[in-house]
């Protein structure tokens, strides 16, 4: 009788262990899927971080280029102001010369008219 009892007890333990193994197997599969999903998410996030670093470098390069262009613009504006001042001086000189030329021409015209 002890043998039958022991045999039933062993069968019960075997069934319990099979249930436990089956349960652990299912948990293992769930954890593998979660692990794979987490790894994929990690890879996507890493790609995003790398992309952000590239964009950050791009932004730094663009800011640097912007500063260069602003400096170049200031230089050109300064040179333009110098040219404007030169033009104003030349324009005044031309006006003075034209006024003087017209005065001389008027005198010549009036002399020529007096001779006739």
C-alpha positions in Angstrom: 0.0 0.0 0.0 2.9 2.3 0.7 4.1 1.6 -2.8 0.8 2.7 -4.4 0.7 5.7 -2.2 4.3 6.6 -3.1 3.5 6.0 -6.8 0.5 8.3 -6.7 2.5 10.9 -4.8 5.2 10.8 -7.4 2.7 11.0 -10.3 1.1 14.1 -8.5 4.6 15.7 -8.1 5.4 14.9 -11.7 2.1 16.5 -12.9 2.8 19.5 -10.7 6.3 19.8 -12.0 5.1 19.5 -15.6 2.6 22.3 -14.9 5.4 24.3 -13.4 7.7 23.7 -16.3 4.9 24.6 -18.8 4.2 27.8 -16.8 7.9 28.7 -16.7 8.2 27.9 -20.4 5.3 30.3 -21.2 6.8 33.0 -18.9 10.2 32.5 -20.7 8.5 33.0 -24.1 6.8 36.2 -22.8 10.0 37.5 -21.4 11.9 36.7 -24.7 9.2 38.6 -26.6 9.5 41.5 -24.2 13.3 41.4 -24.4 13.2 41.4 -28.2 10.7 44.3 -28.1 12.9 46.2 -25.6 16.0 45.6 -27.8 14.1 46.9 -30.9 13.0 49.9 -29.0 16.5 50.5 -27.7 17.8 50.3 -31.3 15.2 52.8 -32.4 16.0 55.2 -29.6 19.7 54.8 -30.4 19.0 55.7 -34.0 17.0 58.7 -32.9 19.8 59.8 -30.6 22.3 59.5 -33.4 20.0 61.4 -35.7 19.7 64.1 -33.0 23.5 64.3 -32.8 23.7 64.7 -36.5 21.1 67.4 -36.4 22.9 69.1 -33.5 26.1 69.1 -35.6 24.2 70.5 -38.5 22.7 73.2 -36.3 26.2 74.1 -35.0 27.5 74.3 -38.6 24.6 76.4 -39.7 25.1 78.8 -36.7 28.8 79.1 -37.6 27.9 79.8 -41.3 25.3 82.4 -40.1 28.0 84.2 -38.0 30.4 84.2 -41.0 27.7 85.6 -43.2 26.7 88.3 -40.6 30.4 89.3 -40.4 30.7 89.4 -44.2 27.5 91.5 -44.3 28.9 94.0 -41.8 32.1 94.2 -43.8 30.1 94.8 -47.1 27.8 97.4 -45.4 30.9 99.2 -44.1 32.5 99.2 -47.6 29.2 100.3 -49.1 29.0 103.3 -46.6 32.5 104.3 -47.6 31.5 104.2 -51.3 28.4 106.2 -50.6 30.4 108.9 -48.9 32.8 109.0 -51.8 29.9 109.1 -54.3 28.4 112.1 -52.3 31.8 113.9 -52.5 32.2 113.2 -56.2 28.6 114.2 -56.8 29.2 117.6 -55.0 32.4 118.1 -57.0 30.6 117.3 -60.3 27.8 119.7 -59.3 30.3 122.4 -58.5 32.1 121.8 -61.8 28.9 121.9 -63.7 27.9 125.1 -62.0 31.3 126.6 -62.8 31.1 125.3 -66.4 27.7 126.7 -66.9 28.8 130.1 -65.5 31.8 130.1 -67.8 29.7 129.0 -70.7 27.1 131.7 -69.9 29.9 134.3 -69.9 31.2 133.0 -73.2 27.7 133.1 -74.7 27.1 136.6 -73.5 30.5 137.7 -74.9 29.7 136.1 -78.2 26.3 137.7 -78.2 27.8 141.2 -77.5 30.2 140.8 -80.4 27.4 140.2 -82.9 
